[in-house]
Amino acid sequence: MKEKINHSHYGGIKFLLLLIYISFFYSINYAALPKRIRNAFVYCHHNKETGIDSLINMNGYYRISCIDTAIVSNRKLFDSGAECISMTSCNPFMFYPNGLFKMNLPVKYDSIYNQFDISLGLQEIVENIKGNENKWFYYGLWGSYILCNDTIKIQYIDKPWPLSSTYGREEWFKIINRDSLIHINSMPLSTDKSDWKNYENYKAIKNKKYQCIAVFVPVVKKPTPENAWILKEKWFWCNEQDWKDYMEKIKKK
């Protein structure tokens, strides 16, 4: 005689699996930003023109390189082949006119020149809106900047993920000309004393030995920032109504 199937038992399992799935989905998309980083973030987003395009070139990205000041002359500070030792492993970055900042840009292999090319990676983001690279680009390191005379001050954050560490940094660049910036300061974006202690130890060594320069690289196509994860965070905006207007806009899309 065949055993009767306990439908209530299987129904309970399905319900439990559904709860696990919902919890996992929620944790991935809504992982909380640590308070030590959130409380240190002060460059809120106005979504207004900053005027930075009157000071530096914007239709492209900046590539940073660092050199040993003890063995290289000042004339070689702009050598793009210099050693890379800071700024989150010298990730390239971009500014947007409305105050947004993006670090860690995509690359794509160029079979003609047999090398990886950031310009092609950015073009792929623009042309393939459903590609995996597109999601990675908008989930990466984002933040904002302010202008203080000839200095650009930046705060950026890695998207929070469950069971992984989240970090933030503040970087300062002094404008040399429209194509070149000098990296003059790097600090942890944190209110935690241990983070600052580690920073002071690093700064004492790095500042004596290295000088870092960011050089502008033009691109054919530059992705828009509208889908950046950080724009969905209410704390990121200076005005709550601006955040509500943005959320309403993306819902309509």
trRosetta pair geometry for C-beta under 8 A, 3 or more apart (Angstrom, degrees):
i j d omega theta_ij theta_ji phi_ij phi_ji
5 10 7.1 -11 171 -11 103 134
6 9 3.8 44 112 7 116 119
6 10 6.7 143 93 -11 69 84
7 10 5.9 -58 -147 43 37 105
7 11 5.9 42 153 -24 69 109
8 11 5.4 -52 -144 38 30 117
8 12 6.4 37 153 -25 62 103
9 12 5.8 -54 -156 30 29 112
9 13 6.9 28 149 -18 62 102
10 13 5.6 -48 -150 32 39 113
10 14 6.5 40 152 -19 66 103
11 14 5.7 -54 -150 36 33 112
11 15 6.4 33 152 -20 65 106
12 15 5.6 -54 -148 36 32 112
12 16 6.3 33 153 -20 65 105
13 16 5.7 -55 -149 36 32 112
13 17 6.3 31 153 -18 66 105
14 17 5.7 -54 -148 37 31 111
14 18 6.4 35 152 -22 64 105
15 18 5.6 -52 -151 33 32 115
15 19 6.6 33 151 -20 64 103
16 19 5.7 -52 -152 33 33 112
16 20 6.5 34 150 -19 65 104
17 20 5.6 -52 -149 35 35 113
17 21 6.3 36 152 -20 66 105
18 21 5.7 -53 -148 35 31 112
18 22 6.3 30 154 -18 65 106
19 22 5.8 -54 -146 37 31 110
19 23 6.2 31 155 -20 65 108
20 23 5.8 -56 -148 37 29 111
20 24 6.3 29 154 -19 65 107
21 24 5.8 -55 -147 36 29 110
21 25 6.2 28 155 -18 65 107
22 25 5.7 -54 -145 38 30 111
22 26 6.2 30 156 -19 65 108
23 26 5.8 -56 -146 37 28 111
23 27 6.2 28 156 -21 64 108
24 27 5.9 -56 -147 35 29 110
24 28 6.5 27 156 -19 64 107
25 28 6.0 -58 -151 35 29 110
25 29 6.3 1 163 3 65 115
26 29 6.4 -73 -143 50 26 94
26 30 5.4 -35 -179 36 68 117
27 30 7.1 -71 -109 60 15 74
27 31 5.9 47 178 -76 59 85
27 162 4.2 22 158 -55 111 147
28 31 6.9 -17 -142 -31 12 104
28 161 7.1 2 -140 -142 59 78
28 162 6.4 -72 -79 7 47 112
31 160 4.0 -148 104 125 104 102
31 161 5.5 131 27 -129 164 12
31 162 4.9 -148 -97 -53 125 67
31 166 7.9 167 123 -52 121 135
32 160 6.2 -101 86 147 23 165
33 37 5.8 -104 170 80 99 115
33 38 4.8 118 109 -64 114 104
33 157 7.0 5 -134 179 126 148
33 160 5.0 -138 -84 -43 57 135
33 166 6.5 -123 -136 120 63 159
33 233 7.5 41 -21 -136 136 145
33 235 7.6 -124 45 56 142 146
34 37 4.9 79 72 13 90 102
34 38 6.7 -167 92 -8 41 92
34 160 7.5 162 -16 -106 70 121
34 166 5.8 176 -2 65 105 114
35 38 5.3 -57 -133 43 36 111
35 39 5.6 32 169 -18 72 110
35 191 7.7 -53 127 42 77 124
36 39 6.6 -51 -138 37 19 106
36 40 6.8 13 156 -14 53 115
36 190 4.7 15 148 -155 105 84
36 191 4.9 -140 -149 46 67 79
36 192 4.4 9 -151 -36 145 98
36 195 7.2 136 157 -5 135 142
37 40 5.9 -67 -151 39 31 108
37 41 6.6 36 154 -33 67 104
37 157 6.3 109 166 -121 132 118
37 166 6.5 -93 0 114 160 106
37 167 7.3 -178 -93 -154 136 25
37 168 4.5 124 -147 4 113 129
37 189 5.6 53 -142 117 81 96
37 190 5.8 -32 -83 -95 62 69
38 41 6.0 -54 -153 20 31 113
38 235 6.3 -14 -154 149 106 161
39 191 5.0 -21 87 -20 120 141
40 155 8.0 -171 124 -146 87 132
40 168 6.9 164 81 85 120 136
40 170 8.0 -116 149 -36 113 122
40 188 8.0 -25 164 124 169 72
40 189 4.9 160 107 178 128 64
40 190 5.4 -82 -18 -63 159 7
40 191 5.1 -164 -59 -41 99 79
41 44 7.7 97 139 -72 93 64
41 155 5.7 149 -132 148 75 143
41 157 7.0 -26 -88 -49 134 130
41 168 6.8 -78 -72 -178 100 164
41 189 6.4 42 -75 -178 74 121
41 235 7.5 84 82 137 132 111
41 236 7.8 -48 144 -108 143 63
42 155 7.2 132 44 -28 62 164
43 99 8.0 -166 160 180 103 111
43 143 7.3 56 77 168 124 95
43 144 4.6 -164 124 89 108 106
43 145 6.6 0 172 -111 152 12
43 146 5.4 -139 -131 -25 113 106
43 153 7.1 -171 -81 110 140 98
43 154 7.7 -106 45 -151 170 27
43 155 4.6 158 27 25 122 121
44 144 7.1 17 148 53 9 162
44 236 6.6 147 -143 168 70 37
44 237 6.2 46 -179 151 104 15
44 238 4.0 128 116 -73 124 73
45 99 5.9 157 -138 103 70 128
45 100 7.1 29 -126 -78 119 77
45 144 5.2 -154 -83 -82 79 145
45 230 8.0 135 -40 130 144 107
45 231 7.4 -99 102 -111 172 70
45 236 5.2 20 4 146 119 87
45 237 5.2 -54 64 -106 96 51
45 238 6.3 -147 71 -13 39 83
45 242 7.9 -149 105 112 91 136
46 98 7.8 -145 82 178 74 78
46 99 5.9 98 42 -8 85 162
46 238 5.1 2 -85 17 65 139
46 239 7.5 61 -131 1 58 102
46 242 7.8 -132 -165 -109 36 179
47 98 5.3 3 -151 177 45 123
47 99 7.0 -102 -73 38 24 120
47 237 7.6 -8 -18 -130 111 97
47 242 5.7 179 27 -178 135 135
47 246 7.6 -158 -81 -68 156 123
48 98 6.4 128 52 -146 12 76
48 99 7.0 42 54 -19 56 123
49 97 5.4 -19 -128 156 76 103
49 98 6.4 -49 -80 -95 41 58
50 97 6.4 -167 28 -178 84 50
50 98 7.1 133 -17 -149 91 13
50 99 5.2 128 -52 -73 123 76
50 145 7.5 35 -132 88 172 91
50 146 7.7 -154 -140 -133 128 41
50 147 5.9 136 169 -12 111 117
51 54 5.3 -31 179 21 78 117
51 55 7.3 67 132 -12 77 103
51 147 6.9 -83 71 18 97 161
52 55 5.6 -68 -161 41 48 108
52 56 6.2 -27 167 39 86 96
52 58 6.9 109 106 -81 99 118
52 95 5.9 -95 124 148 154 143
52 97 6.5 -160 49 -123 97 54
52 145 7.7 53 -77 94 149 127
52 147 6.2 -170 -84 -66 87 128
52 152 7.2 60 -126 -105 122 119
53 56 7.4 -81 -120 66 30 57
53 58 4.7 -45 -106 -18 92 138
53 97 5.5 -16 -29 -103 119 104
55 147 7.5 147 6 -130 157 136
55 150 7.9 178 -154 -129 133 59
55 175 5.6 -51 165 -136 116 165
55 178 7.2 179 146 -105 38 68
56 95 7.3 72 83 42 127 147
56 152 8.0 -33 -4 -48 145 141
56 175 6.1 -128 -61 -128 109 117
56 178 5.3 154 -133 -151 42 52
56 179 7.5 155 -152 -60 82 21
56 181 7.2 0 -110 -59 145 108
56 216 7.1 179 179 -73 99 132
57 60 6.4 8 131 36 111 109
57 178 5.1 79 -30 161 85 95
57 179 6.0 21 9 -88 125 64
57 216 4.8 76 63 -157 122 159
57 218 7.2 -65 156 -82 138 87
58 95 6.2 -87 -126 82 87 97
58 96 7.7 92 -165 -125 116 28
58 97 6.4 31 -153 -61 161 86
59 218 6.0 19 102 -140 89 86
59 219 6.9 -143 150 50 69 71
59 222 6.3 -143 -155 -17 57 139
60 94 7.6 -151 120 -116 34 99
60 216 5.8 92 85 -178 127 86
60 217 5.2 -156 167 93 126 49
60 218 4.0 -108 -67 -117 141 30
60 219 4.6 145 -117 1 71 80
60 222 7.0 -119 -78 -76 25 124
61 92 4.9 57 145 161 131 116
61 93 6.5 163 -165 83 96 24
61 94 4.6 -65 -109 -75 82 90
61 105 5.9 -31 -122 -44 163 162
61 118 6.4 -85 48 136 147 139
61 122 7.4 -171 -29 -58 126 147
61 216 7.7 160 91 -148 29 55
61 217 5.6 -16 66 60 74 97
61 219 6.5 44 -3 -26 88 125
61 222 7.9 163 -47 -117 83 107
62 92 6.4 170 82 -160 45 76
62 93 5.6 -21 58 64 95 75
62 94 7.1 160 11 -87 78 41
62 95 7.8 37 -8 -10 119 93
62 181 6.6 1 -152 25 149 122
62 214 4.2 32 166 171 122 113
62 215 6.6 150 -154 68 74 27
62 216 5.7 -39 -98 -91 76 51
62 217 7.1 156 -104 13 23 82
63 80 6.6 38 102 -144 130 102
63 90 7.9 40 -175 167 66 100
63 92 4.9 -30 -96 -105 66 103
63 118 7.9 180 -80 14 110 156
63 214 6.8 157 74 -153 29 66
63 215 5.6 -28 62 61 85 83
63 217 5.5 46 -12 -19 111 126
64 84 7.2 104 103 -128 79 94
64 86 7.7 -80 135 78 134 82
64 87 5.1 23 83 50 160 158
64 90 4.9 -145 83 -147 96 83
64 91 7.9 25 33 64 113 35
64 92 7.2 177 7 -100 77 49
64 93 7.6 23 -20 12 112 101
64 183 6.6 54 -144 -45 126 133
64 212 5.7 21 -178 176 107 110
64 213 6.9 171 -146 89 64 36
64 214 4.5 -32 -88 -92 82 80
64 215 7.8 155 -91 13 33 67
65 79 6.8 -112 114 91 150 64
65 80 5.9 169 -26 -148 151 36
65 81 7.2 62 -140 63 152 11
65 82 3.8 111 155 60 118 100
65 83 7.2 113 -173 60 83 28
65 84 6.0 -72 -126 -80 58 77
65 90 6.8 52 -92 -146 40 139
65 212 6.9 179 92 -148 32 70
65 213 6.0 -16 61 61 79 82
65 215 7.3 -4 13 4 105 110
66 82 6.0 -160 72 129 25 116
66 83 5.7 -54 81 89 78 75
66 84 6.1 109 24 -123 92 29
66 85 4.8 -90 69 34 143 90
66 86 5.7 88 -52 17 150 99
66 90 7.0 -129 -5 -84 99 121
66 183 7.8 -51 -90 45 96 138
66 210 4.7 16 176 -176 117 122
66 211 6.8 166 -151 82 71 33
66 212 4.1 -32 -93 -93 89 86
66 213 7.7 157 -90 16 42 62
67 72 4.7 -60 163 49 130 154
67 76 6.5 152 -138 115 167 98
67 77 6.3 -135 28 -117 137 51
67 79 6.8 80 -74 50 134 111
67 82 4.2 -70 -69 -152 90 133
67 83 6.3 120 -103 32 42 86
67 210 6.7 149 73 -148 32 73
67 211 5.9 -21 58 60 84 83
67 212 7.9 161 13 -88 62 42
67 213 7.8 5 2 6 104 104
68 71 5.0 23 99 31 114 100
68 72 6.1 115 71 1 66 104
68 83 6.9 35 -27 30 86 134
68 209 6.0 -35 -136 171 75 87
68 210 6.3 -47 -97 -95 44 68
69 72 6.7 -78 -119 54 27 85
69 209 6.5 174 30 177 92 31
69 210 6.5 168 -13 -120 93 15
69 211 5.0 83 -69 -11 111 107
70 209 6.7 -37 -14 -141 110 70
72 76 4.6 -104 -179 77 110 131
72 77 7.5 140 124 -68 120 54
72 79 7.7 -106 -164 16 143 136
72 82 7.6 13 -93 -118 177 114
73 76 5.4 94 62 6 72 100
74 77 5.7 -16 -168 -22 51 116
75 78 7.9 -61 168 25 42 94
76 79 4.7 -3 -175 -23 78 122
76 82 7.4 132 149 -80 93 115
77 82 7.9 -5 -157 -55 32 158
77 211 6.1 -49 -126 110 108 126
77 213 5.1 113 157 -40 90 143
78 180 6.5 -50 -109 -115 112 137
78 213 5.8 -101 -96 129 52 161
78 215 6.2 101 -155 -84 84 128
79 82 4.8 109 86 -45 97 95
80 215 6.1 -88 -91 48 95 150
82 213 7.6 75 39 39 149 103
83 210 8.0 -99 83 -124 110 117
84 89 6.8 50 140 178 116 54
84 90 3.5 -82 -161 1 114 157
85 90 7.3 49 17 -42 23 112
85 206 7.5 -176 120 -129 118 104
85 210 6.0 -117 64 -112 132 163
85 212 7.9 -132 57 -83 81 114
86 90 6.6 74 65 -64 44 76
86 183 7.2 164 93 131 133 159
86 186 6.4 -143 176 -29 126 168
86 206 6.6 87 -80 -153 130 140
86 210 7.1 154 -18 112 125 149
86 212 5.7 -88 54 -69 124 152
87 90 5.3 71 69 -97 102 40
87 91 6.5 -133 130 35 91 68
87 93 7.9 -104 173 -19 126 126
87 103 7.9 -141 170 -145 95 135
87 171 6.6 51 -115 -111 93 147
87 183 6.7 -103 -57 -119 122 153
87 186 7.0 -126 -78 -104 64 137
87 212 6.8 156 -19 175 118 157
88 91 4.9 -26 96 6 105 115
88 103 6.5 84 56 151 144 139
88 104 7.1 -65 121 -62 137 101
88 141 7.2 99 128 -79 175 168
88 169 6.8 -142 -45 -3 109 155
91 103 5.1 85 103 173 125 95
91 104 4.5 -30 -169 -80 147 61
91 105 7.2 146 175 9 91 70
91 141 7.3 92 102 39 158 148
92 103 7.6 171 95 -150 36 61
92 104 7.8 124 58 -93 60 15
92 105 4.8 -47 80 21 107 121
92 118 5.8 1 47 -123 161 162
92 217 7.6 -44 -144 33 134 130
93 101 6.7 6 178 -179 118 91
93 102 6.3 168 -158 92 71 52
93 103 4.2 -25 -102 -101 105 73
93 104 7.7 20 -88 -9 74 42
93 105 7.3 -171 -89 -31 27 105
93 214 7.7 -40 47 -141 102 138
94 101 7.4 166 85 -156 52 49
94 102 4.7 -4 55 60 95 102
94 103 8.0 -172 22 -75 61 38
94 105 6.9 87 -20 -77 108 125
94 222 7.0 160 -151 -154 150 117
95 100 7.7 143 -165 86 47 55
95 101 6.0 -20 -108 -106 62 73
95 145 6.5 -47 -124 27 105 147
95 152 7.5 -72 -92 -157 142 149
96 99 7.1 -29 83 49 87 28
96 100 4.1 5 45 61 126 96
96 101 7.3 -140 16 -68 83 32
96 102 7.3 63 -25 -8 105 103
96 225 5.2 -68 -61 -13 163 141
98 225 7.8 -148 53 54 115 133
99 144 5.0 11 152 -153 94 101
99 145 6.3 -160 -160 53 61 65
99 146 7.6 16 -139 -81 103 55
100 142 6.9 -28 -167 -165 98 99
100 143 7.7 140 -160 85 55 34
100 144 6.1 -52 -107 -102 37 69
100 225 4.8 149 108 146 161 171
100 228 6.8 165 -157 8 138 163
100 231 8.0 -23 -103 -68 130 105
101 142 6.9 140 81 -164 62 51
101 143 4.7 -25 65 74 111 81
101 144 5.8 166 7 -107 100 13
101 145 4.9 97 -54 -29 126 103
101 154 5.2 128 -123 -143 173 113
101 156 5.6 -103 98 -78 118 112
102 105 7.2 82 129 -79 107 85
102 140 7.4 71 -162 85 88 111
102 141 7.0 121 -163 92 49 73
102 142 5.8 -15 -103 -107 67 72
102 225 6.7 -151 -50 -106 125 113
102 228 7.3 -125 -91 -103 106 131
103 140 7.3 -134 82 135 60 113
103 141 4.1 -40 68 98 94 129
103 142 7.8 -165 25 -76 73 29
103 143 7.6 12 0 16 105 106
103 156 5.6 83 7 150 122 169
104 140 4.7 -139 84 175 122 138
104 141 4.7 100 13 22 118 114
105 118 5.2 54 108 -154 126 113
105 121 6.4 124 147 98 88 131
105 122 6.5 -21 -173 -67 118 98
105 137 7.7 25 -142 -127 52 95
106 118 7.2 132 85 -143 45 65
106 121 3.5 -165 111 171 82 119
106 122 6.6 155 59 -63 94 48
106 124 6.7 -100 115 62 139 116
106 125 6.2 142 33 -48 142 113
106 133 5.1 75 -135 -171 153 114
106 136 6.8 105 -86 92 113 116
106 137 5.6 -55 -30 -81 119 103
107 116 4.3 38 160 168 130 112
107 117 6.4 145 -159 67 82 26
107 118 5.3 -49 -98 -85 78 56
107 120 7.5 47 -170 68 50 90
107 121 4.4 -80 -102 -50 13 143
108 116 6.9 155 75 -154 20 72
108 117 6.0 -35 66 63 72 81
108 120 3.9 -109 64 113 117 106
108 121 4.3 171 -15 -73 85 65
108 123 7.6 -81 22 54 146 92
108 124 5.4 130 -62 -24 144 137
109 115 7.6 -175 -148 107 61 21
109 116 5.5 -45 -94 -97 56 68
109 117 7.6 102 -143 15 12 81
109 120 7.9 -87 56 93 20 146
110 113 4.7 9 114 43 124 95
110 114 7.2 -58 93 -2 78 15
110 115 5.6 -6 53 65 105 65
110 116 7.0 153 8 -118 83 15
110 117 4.4 53 -32 -12 121 126
110 120 5.8 167 -71 -17 94 154
111 114 7.0 25 -160 -78 32 52
113 117 7.4 82 58 -57 128 122
116 121 7.9 28 177 -44 89 119
117 120 4.2 69 88 11 112 109
117 121 6.7 -178 99 -13 60 85
118 121 5.2 -54 -150 35 38 117
118 122 6.4 38 154 -19 70 102
118 217 7.3 76 69 101 128 145
118 219 7.6 -88 112 -92 88 124
119 122 5.9 -53 -150 35 31 109
119 123 6.4 32 150 -20 63 107
119 217 7.4 -119 -60 140 103 113
119 219 4.5 -175 -126 -125 88 91
119 220 6.4 81 -179 11 111 86
120 123 5.4 -52 -147 37 35 115
120 124 6.5 43 151 -26 65 101
121 124 5.6 -49 -153 28 32 115
121 125 7.0 36 149 -20 61 99
121 133 7.0 -139 -162 -174 83 142
122 125 5.6 -47 -156 28 38 114
122 126 6.7 36 149 -17 66 104
122 219 5.4 3 70 -174 148 155
122 221 6.2 179 122 91 95 75
122 222 6.1 -22 169 -114 135 45
122 223 6.0 -134 -162 -16 82 93
123 126 5.7 -55 -153 36 36 112
123 127 6.1 14 159 -4 70 114
123 219 7.5 -156 -51 177 86 110
123 220 6.1 20 -86 69 118 109
123 221 4.7 96 -108 51 72 118
124 127 6.2 -67 -137 48 27 97
124 128 5.5 -23 -180 27 69 115
124 131 6.6 -67 160 67 97 164
124 133 5.6 20 118 80 122 152
125 128 7.2 -69 -115 56 13 77
125 131 7.6 -122 -107 61 42 120
125 133 6.1 -111 -81 119 76 105
125 134 5.4 135 -139 -102 71 70
125 137 5.1 33 -116 -24 134 169
125 223 4.3 -42 114 -71 127 135
126 221 4.4 -93 15 149 164 131
126 222 7.5 81 -66 74 128 14
126 223 5.3 -146 -68 -87 77 71
127 221 7.5 68 -36 105 91 166
128 131 3.8 43 129 -22 119 124
128 133 7.2 63 84 52 119 107
128 134 6.4 -140 104 -43 77 118
129 134 5.7 105 -159 -124 34 160
130 134 6.8 64 25 32 2 149
131 134 4.8 113 64 -9 75 102
131 135 7.9 -144 101 0 50 81
132 135 6.0 -53 -159 34 42 108
132 136 6.5 40 147 -18 70 107
133 136 5.5 -56 -149 39 37 114
133 137 6.2 44 153 -28 69 104
134 137 5.8 -52 -151 29 28 114
134 138 6.8 9 159 -3 62 108
135 138 6.3 -66 -149 45 30 99
135 139 6.0 20 157 -14 67 118
136 139 5.9 -68 -141 43 26 106
136 140 6.4 43 159 -47 63 103
137 140 6.2 -50 -158 4 25 117
137 223 6.5 48 151 56 149 171
138 227 4.5 -40 -126 111 151 98
138 228 5.3 -140 -152 -100 80 39
138 229 6.1 125 148 -30 79 77
139 159 5.2 -70 -178 8 72 160
139 229 5.5 62 -117 -33 50 133
140 158 7.5 -53 -177 -132 49 68
140 159 7.0 -105 -124 -6 5 109
141 156 5.2 52 171 156 96 125
141 157 7.1 176 -146 84 67 26
141 158 5.6 -35 -94 -89 79 63
141 159 8.0 -124 -78 -15 35 74
142 156 6.3 -164 113 -149 17 93
142 157 6.8 -27 69 58 61 72
142 159 7.6 45 20 -57 101 87
142 225 7.8 131 -134 -158 122 113
142 228 4.8 126 -116 -171 158 125
142 229 6.6 168 21 52 141 79
142 230 4.2 -149 97 -2 128 132
143 154 6.1 95 101 177 130 85
143 155 5.0 -151 -174 102 131 53
143 156 2.9 -121 -11 -97 136 60
143 157 5.8 123 -82 5 97 69
143 168 7.6 121 -93 -149 129 98
143 230 7.0 -157 -80 -120 33 175
144 154 7.5 -174 100 -145 32 62
144 155 6.3 -2 58 58 70 87
144 156 7.9 161 14 -81 38 64
144 236 7.6 143 -25 -172 125 94
145 152 5.5 1 -178 -177 133 94
145 153 6.3 154 -157 80 74 45
145 154 4.4 -28 -97 -96 97 73
145 155 7.6 167 -87 19 48 61
146 152 7.7 160 78 -156 37 53
146 153 5.2 -15 58 61 85 100
147 151 7.5 144 -160 80 51 50
147 152 6.2 -28 -103 -103 65 65
147 153 7.9 178 -89 20 16 79
148 151 4.7 -22 71 68 94 101
148 152 7.9 174 27 -85 75 18
148 153 5.9 37 0 -12 117 116
150 174 5.9 35 125 -158 97 78
150 175 4.9 -123 -173 45 79 98
151 172 5.8 -6 -175 -170 113 102
151 173 6.9 157 -156 81 63 42
151 174 5.3 -33 -99 -98 78 64
151 175 7.2 -143 -80 -3 27 82
151 184 7.3 -70 -128 44 112 138
152 172 7.1 157 81 -155 52 51
152 173 4.7 -8 56 60 101 96
152 174 8.0 -168 19 -78 72 18
152 175 6.8 88 -19 -51 99 94
152 181 7.0 -39 30 -137 124 139
153 170 7.0 0 -177 -174 87 100
153 171 7.8 170 -154 88 46 44
153 172 5.2 -13 -104 -104 71 83
154 170 6.6 164 86 -154 55 52
154 171 4.7 -11 60 59 109 86
154 172 7.4 -175 20 -78 76 35
154 173 7.4 30 -7 1 114 100
155 168 6.7 19 -177 174 85 114
155 169 7.5 -174 -143 93 50 43
155 170 4.9 -17 -96 -100 76 83
155 189 5.6 112 -152 -107 95 134
156 168 6.5 -176 93 -150 41 76
156 169 6.0 -7 57 57 84 81
156 171 7.7 -9 12 11 106 105
156 189 7.7 -166 57 -23 40 153
157 166 7.1 22 -176 172 94 106
157 167 7.6 -172 -144 101 59 38
157 168 4.2 -22 -99 -99 77 103
157 189 6.8 -104 -82 90 83 152
157 230 6.8 125 60 -101 108 126
158 166 5.3 -161 78 -150 99 70
158 167 5.5 43 13 50 122 66
158 168 7.1 -139 11 -73 72 57
159 166 7.6 -104 106 -124 23 111
159 229 5.0 31 -105 81 124 158
159 230 7.6 -125 -89 -59 83 78
160 166 4.6 -29 -102 -78 71 149
161 164 4.4 9 82 46 106 123
161 166 7.2 153 22 -72 65 96
167 188 7.8 -79 -166 -146 96 89
167 189 7.6 117 166 51 62 95
168 188 7.4 88 82 -179 69 60
168 189 3.1 -70 114 72 106 129
168 190 6.7 153 58 -52 96 75
169 186 6.6 -18 -174 -165 115 86
169 187 7.1 143 -165 76 66 45
169 188 6.6 -60 -111 -122 60 35
169 189 5.4 -102 -51 -12 7 102
170 185 7.6 -20 117 120 90 102
170 186 7.4 157 86 -154 56 39
170 187 4.6 -15 62 62 103 96
170 188 7.6 15 18 90 88 13
170 189 5.2 124 -32 -75 85 88
171 183 6.8 -46 -172 -143 107 97
171 185 6.9 159 -157 90 41 65
171 186 5.3 0 -108 -106 76 75
171 187 7.9 -172 -73 24 38 66
172 183 7.5 115 82 -161 56 53
172 184 5.0 -59 103 69 105 90
172 185 3.8 29 33 47 118 103
172 186 7.6 -133 23 -59 73 44
173 181 4.0 15 175 170 125 126
173 182 6.5 150 -159 71 68 40
173 183 5.7 -36 -101 -96 79 50
173 184 6.7 141 -118 12 24 87
173 214 6.2 -33 -129 23 139 133
174 181 6.7 151 71 -164 40 71
174 182 4.7 -15 57 58 97 98
174 184 5.1 59 -16 -25 105 134
175 181 5.9 -37 -102 -108 47 82
176 180 4.2 -35 60 97 124 102
176 181 6.4 -166 6 -95 89 24
176 182 5.9 93 -48 -22 108 94
177 180 5.4 38 45 38 84 95
178 216 7.3 -34 131 -5 66 156
179 215 6.4 14 154 -158 88 68
179 216 4.2 -109 -146 28 68 118
180 213 6.3 -19 -162 -172 99 107
180 214 7.0 149 -156 81 48 57
180 215 5.7 -9 -103 -106 77 66
180 216 7.1 -97 -56 -4 44 89
181 213 7.1 148 78 -162 49 57
181 214 4.2 -9 59 57 102 107
182 211 7.4 -35 -152 -177 101 97
182 212 7.4 122 -164 84 55 58
182 213 6.0 -32 -104 -105 58 70
182 214 7.9 -152 -70 20 13 79
183 186 7.0 13 173 -47 112 104
183 211 7.9 154 57 -177 88 52
183 212 3.8 -14 40 85 131 109
183 213 7.0 -130 1 -72 88 21
183 214 6.5 99 -50 -23 94 98
186 203 7.7 -175 67 -95 85 95
187 199 6.2 54 -144 -167 58 151
188 192 7.8 -67 128 56 140 90
188 195 4.2 -158 135 156 164 113
188 196 6.2 -130 45 -77 124 55
188 198 7.6 70 -45 70 142 99
188 199 5.0 -124 -12 -61 105 135
190 195 4.0 14 83 75 149 164
190 196 7.1 -150 84 -44 102 79
192 195 4.4 84 78 1 101 108
192 196 7.2 179 94 -6 56 85
193 196 5.7 -61 -153 40 38 109
193 197 6.3 42 150 -26 70 104
194 197 5.5 -48 -145 31 35 115
194 198 6.6 35 156 -16 65 102
195 198 6.1 -57 -154 37 30 108
195 199 6.4 33 148 -22 63 109
196 199 5.3 -51 -146 35 36 118
196 200 6.5 41 156 -23 67 100
197 200 6.0 -50 -151 29 31 110
197 201 6.9 29 152 -15 61 104
198 201 5.8 -56 -155 35 34 112
198 202 6.4 32 150 -17 67 108
199 202 5.7 -58 -148 39 32 111
199 203 6.0 33 156 -23 68 109
200 203 5.7 -51 -140 35 30 113
200 204 6.6 37 158 -27 61 103
201 204 6.1 -52 -154 26 28 113
201 205 7.3 14 154 -7 59 106
202 205 6.3 -70 -162 40 33 103
202 206 5.8 16 158 -11 73 120
203 206 5.9 -62 -131 45 29 104
203 207 5.5 22 178 -18 69 116
204 207 7.0 -48 -128 33 13 104
204 208 7.2 8 164 -14 48 114
205 208 6.6 -77 -166 33 25 106
205 209 6.8 -16 161 7 63 121
206 209 6.5 -91 -154 47 27 95
206 210 5.6 -46 -171 37 71 114
207 210 7.6 -70 -102 52 16 73
219 222 5.6 117 78 -68 124 83
224 227 7.9 85 96 5 86 83
225 228 5.0 -7 -179 -24 84 122
225 231 7.5 133 140 -42 93 133
226 231 7.3 -70 -167 40 37 170
226 250 7.5 167 160 -87 99 103
227 231 7.8 -158 177 39 9 130
227 250 7.7 126 -106 -124 66 126
228 231 5.0 96 74 -9 89 104
229 232 6.1 -58 -171 26 47 111
229 233 7.6 46 141 -25 70 101
230 233 5.6 -47 -163 19 50 117
230 236 5.2 133 166 -105 87 160
231 236 6.8 -114 -107 89 27 146
231 246 5.9 -122 166 164 106 148
232 246 7.9 -143 -92 119 45 118
232 247 6.9 92 -133 -96 70 92
232 250 7.7 -64 -90 45 96 160
233 236 4.3 86 83 -12 101 111
233 237 7.9 173 96 -11 63 81
234 237 6.3 -62 -164 30 42 107
234 240 6.5 21 -165 -127 104 82
234 243 5.0 99 -124 161 66 163
236 243 7.6 129 64 -100 80 118
237 240 6.6 131 95 -92 122 31
237 242 5.3 -169 -168 81 132 106
237 243 4.0 -155 18 -59 158 104
237 246 7.6 -167 -81 12 141 137
238 242 7.2 28 60 36 73 141
239 242 4.2 81 80 1 101 109
239 243 7.2 -174 96 -8 56 82
240 243 5.5 -53 -156 34 40 114
240 244 6.4 41 148 -20 70 103
241 244 5.4 -50 -148 36 37 114
241 245 6.3 41 152 -21 67 103
242 245 5.6 -51 -148 35 32 113
242 246 6.5 35 151 -20 64 104
243 246 5.7 -53 -150 34 32 112
243 247 6.4 30 153 -18 66 105
244 247 5.8 -53 -145 37 31 109
244 248 6.3 32 154 -19 64 107
245 248 5.8 -55 -149 37 30 112
245 249 6.4 36 151 -26 63 106
246 249 5.5 -55 -152 31 32 116
246 250 6.7 20 157 -11 66 104
247 250 6.2 -57 -147 39 31 102
247 251 6.4 37 153 -24 64 107
248 251 5.7 -53 -149 32 31 116
248 252 6.7 33 153 -21 63 103
249 252 6.0 -57 -159 30 30 110
249 253 7.1 32 146 -22 62 102
250 253 5.3 -44 -153 27 44 117
